[in-house]
């Protein structure tokens, strides 16, 4: 039997990322974000899927992603915080 709650998300990944970023004060690492999504929402996402969503949000101007050592540090963009987007 197929359990659809394991296949489909009721919220888009982009919205979940924005919500988790806000919940963590506007800054989070990719590993913290991955663990938070996994524990709080119960979604199994691949690292590739997470990075693709982060890239899309960065291109749209919502977030800024910086690579520091081996981790990605994610924060809201200045234009998103100021309400220009």
C-alpha positions as CSV (number, residue, x, y, z in Angstrom):
1,X,0.0,0.0,0.0
2,X,1.3,3.5,-0.9
3,X,1.2,6.1,1.8
4,X,0.7,9.4,0.0
5,X,1.9,11.5,3.0
6,X,5.4,10.2,2.3
7,X,5.2,11.1,-1.4
8,X,3.6,14.5,-1.4
9,X,4.2,17.6,0.6
10,X,1.3,19.8,1.7
11,X,3.6,22.8,1.6
12,X,6.1,23.9,-1.0
13,X,9.8,23.4,-0.1
14,X,10.4,27.1,-0.8
15,X,7.9,28.2,1.9
16,X,9.3,25.7,4.4
17,X,12.8,27.1,3.8
18,X,11.6,30.7,4.3
19,X,9.7,29.7,7.5
20,X,12.7,27.9,8.9
21,X,15.0,30.7,8.1
22,X,12.7,33.2,9.9
23,X,12.3,30.8,12.9
24,X,16.1,30.7,13.3
25,X,16.5,34.5,13.3
26,X,17.3,35.0,9.6
27,X,20.5,32.9,9.5
28,X,21.0,29.2,9.3
29,X,23.5,26.7,7.8
30,X,22.5,24.1,5.2
31,X,23.0,21.2,7.6
32,X,20.9,22.8,10.3
33,X,18.2,23.5,7.7
34,X,18.2,20.0,6.5
35,X,17.9,18.5,10.0
36,X,15.2,21.0,10.9
37,X,13.1,20.1,7.8
38,X,13.6,16.4,8.5
39,X,12.7,16.6,12.2
40,X,10.0,19.3,12.2
41,X,8.2,18.4,8.9
42,X,9.1,14.7,8.5
43,X,10.1,15.2,4.9
44,X,12.9,13.1,3.3
45,X,14.6,15.4,0.8
46,X,17.8,14.9,-1.0
47,X,20.7,17.3,-0.7
48,X,20.4,18.0,-4.4
49,X,16.7,19.0,-4.0
50,X,17.6,21.3,-1.0
51,X,20.4,23.0,-3.0
52,X,18.2,23.4,-6.0
53,X,15.5,25.1,-3.9
54,X,18.2,27.3,-2.3
55,X,19.5,28.3,-5.7
56,X,16.0,29.2,-6.9
57,X,15.4,31.4,-3.9
58,X,18.7,33.1,-4.3
59,X,18.1,33.8,-8.0
60,X,14.7,35.3,-7.1
61,X,16.4,37.6,-4.6
62,X,14.9,36.2,-1.4
63,X,18.0,34.8,0.2
64,X,21.8,35.0,0.1
65,X,23.9,31.9,0.3
66,X,27.6,32.0,1.2
67,X,29.9,29.1,1.3
68,X,32.1,29.2,4.4
69,X,34.5,26.3,4.7
70,X,32.4,23.2,4.1
71,X,29.0,24.6,4.9
72,X,26.6,27.0,3.2
73,X,25.4,29.9,5.3
74,X,21.9,31.0,4.3
75,X,20.4,34.4,5.3
76,X,17.7,36.7,4.0
77,X,18.7,39.2,1.4
78,X,18.6,42.9,2.2
79,X,15.9,43.6,-0.4
80,X,13.7,40.9,1.1
81,X,14.1,42.2,4.6
82,X,13.4,45.8,3.5
83,X,10.2,44.7,1.7
84,X,11.3,45.6,-1.8
85,X,10.5,42.1,-3.1
